[in-house]
Structure formats: C-alpha cells, structure tokens
C-alpha cells in the first residue's frame, strides 16, 4: 500500500545500493555492470583532467591579457548591477521611489510656504503691530538716544529692565505719598 519497504534511490547513490536484496544478478550481468562502472569512472577522470588543463590555459590567457582577479570581480559586479537594473521589478521600484521623493519634496515645500505665510500674517496683524509699537515706545523711553529698531532680543531685555525700573519708581512714589 502506502508504506513501501523499498526506498527510492537518491541521485548520486552508489549503483550497487540501488539493487534490491530480492533481485539477484547473474554473473554475466554483474560483470557487465562492473565494466560499465569502470568505464564511467575513467570518463570522469578524463573529464577532470581536461577541465584542469582548460583552467590552466584560461589562467595563462588572462595573465597575458593583464586581467587579474580584482578586474574580474569589478566586471562581474558591473554586469550583475546591469542585470539587476534592467529587471522590471527594479524599474518599477525606482519609479515608485522617485515619485514618492517628488511628492515628499513638494509637500515639504508647501509646508514651508504655509509657515512663512503664517509668520507674515502674524507680523502684519494689528495685534503684533500694536505690540511692536509699544515695545518701540517703551524702548525709546528707557533707552534714550539709541536708534529705533535693533535686535529683538535687545528690545525685550530693555523692555524687561524698563518694566523693573518703572515698578521700582511707582513703589517709591507710593511710599512718599
């Protein structure tokens, strides 16, 4: 049935192992198989020798042409890269990534424009203008003869100092009254 006692031989297994125990060979068949085995082994030996000779010849030709292992590796990598880049999957992936990059770039540009516009809107708003005027007036009262404008940090520092000075002056006036 489903479970058979004789196994299916793997590729490359010894020919003698494939003969089932129940099967007996005649002396003539066994001699024939031994001759065939010797012939195949001899062919393999000959092919190995021919291959070794061809590899030596190849190495000699490369040496004469000045081709070394590093150059071969470089050529193999270049060829492999060309093979990869010519595949449909690579082309599709490359196109998709390119489109995604363009979309991301456009989105970042759009966000930057929106932020710049919002800052301009805030700077041009009446509230900011009023605050800016108050800071300038305050600065001119406290700073005296310094020219208008200057570093925003300096304006805030002088406003803070002036506020502290003004508070002290108010407290002094209250104490004297």
RAQUIFEN-V676918 format. One record per backbone hydrogen bond with DSSP energy under -1.0 kcal/mol. NH is the residue of the N-H (numbers start at 0). CO is the residue of the C=O. If there is no record, write none. Layout:
nh={NH NH}
co={CO CO}
//
This chain:
nh={12 29 30 31 32 33 34 35 36 37 38 39 40 41 42 43 44 45 46 47 48 49 50 51 52 53 54 55 56 57 58 59 60 61 62 63 64 66 71 72 73 74 75 76 77 78 79 80 81 82 83 84 85 86 90 91 92 93 94 95 96 97 98 99 100 101 102 103 104 105 106 107 108 109 110 111 112 113 114 115 116 117 118 119 120 121 122 123 124 128 129 130 131 132 133 134 135 136 137 138 139 140 141 142 143 154 155 156 157 158 159 160 161 162 163 164 165 166 167 168 169 170 171 172 173 174 175 176}
co={9 25 26 27 28 29 30 31 32 33 34 35 36 37 38 39 40 41 42 43 44 45 46 47 48 49 50 51 52 53 54 55 56 57 58 59 60 61 67 68 69 70 71 72 73 74 75 76 77 78 79 80 81 83 86 87 88 89 90 91 92 93 94 95 96 97 98 99 100 101 102 103 104 105 106 107 108 109 110 111 112 113 114 115 116 117 118 119 121 124 125 126 127 128 129 130 131 132 133 134 135 136 137 138 139 150 151 152 153 154 155 156 157 158 159 160 161 162 163 164 165 166 167 168 169 170 171 172}
//
